[in-house]
């Protein structure tokens, strides 16, 4: 799945992302707007974890859900 597909289905993805990362706000999701690097950065910030750990969590989530930017 490419970035254009993610952006096109962003409303659907927002719900799934909020299920996984409940600390992300609607404002966070509006800023992310389908951009993977923004998602990783916001998770890092909200969860208080290192960037590489946030990257790993997103990658694991993508694998489990068959989503790939």
C-alpha positions as CSV (number, residue, x, y, z in Angstrom):
1,X,0.0,0.0,0.0
2,X,1.5,3.3,-1.0
3,X,1.3,6.8,0.6
4,X,-1.4,7.9,-1.9
5,X,-3.6,5.0,-0.9
6,X,-3.0,5.8,2.8
7,X,-4.0,9.4,2.3
8,X,-7.1,8.4,0.3
9,X,-8.2,6.1,3.1
10,X,-7.0,8.3,5.9
11,X,-10.3,8.4,7.8
12,X,-10.3,4.6,8.0
13,X,-6.7,4.4,9.1
14,X,-7.2,7.1,11.7
15,X,-9.6,4.9,13.6
16,X,-7.3,1.9,13.5
17,X,-4.3,4.1,14.6
18,X,-6.3,5.5,17.5
19,X,-7.2,2.0,18.6
20,X,-3.5,1.2,18.8
21,X,-2.2,4.5,20.1
22,X,-4.9,6.0,22.2
23,X,-2.6,8.8,23.4
24,X,-2.7,10.3,19.9
25,X,-5.3,13.1,19.7
26,X,-7.5,14.1,16.7
27,X,-5.2,17.1,16.3
28,X,-2.2,14.8,16.1
29,X,-4.0,12.7,13.4
30,X,-4.8,15.9,11.5
31,X,-1.2,16.9,11.5
32,X,0.0,13.4,10.5
33,X,-2.4,13.4,7.6
34,X,-1.2,10.0,6.2
35,X,2.5,10.7,6.5
36,X,4.3,7.8,8.1
37,X,7.3,9.8,9.4
38,X,4.8,12.2,11.2
39,X,3.1,9.2,12.7
40,X,6.4,7.8,14.1
41,X,7.3,11.3,15.4
42,X,4.0,11.7,17.2
43,X,4.1,8.3,18.7
44,X,7.7,9.0,19.9
45,X,6.5,12.2,21.5
46,X,3.2,10.9,23.1
47,X,4.7,7.7,24.4
48,X,8.0,9.2,25.5
49,X,10.1,6.7,23.7
50,X,13.1,6.8,21.4
51,X,12.6,7.3,17.7
52,X,13.9,3.8,16.9
53,X,11.4,2.2,19.3
54,X,8.6,4.2,17.8
55,X,9.7,3.1,14.3
56,X,9.7,-0.5,15.5
57,X,6.2,-0.2,16.9
58,X,4.9,1.3,13.7
59,X,6.6,-1.4,11.6
60,X,5.1,-4.2,13.8
61,X,1.7,-2.6,13.6
62,X,2.0,-2.4,9.8
63,X,3.0,-6.0,9.6
64,X,0.1,-7.2,11.7
65,X,-2.4,-5.1,9.8
66,X,-0.9,-5.4,6.3
67,X,-0.5,-1.7,6.0
68,X,2.6,-0.3,4.4
69,X,3.4,3.3,3.5
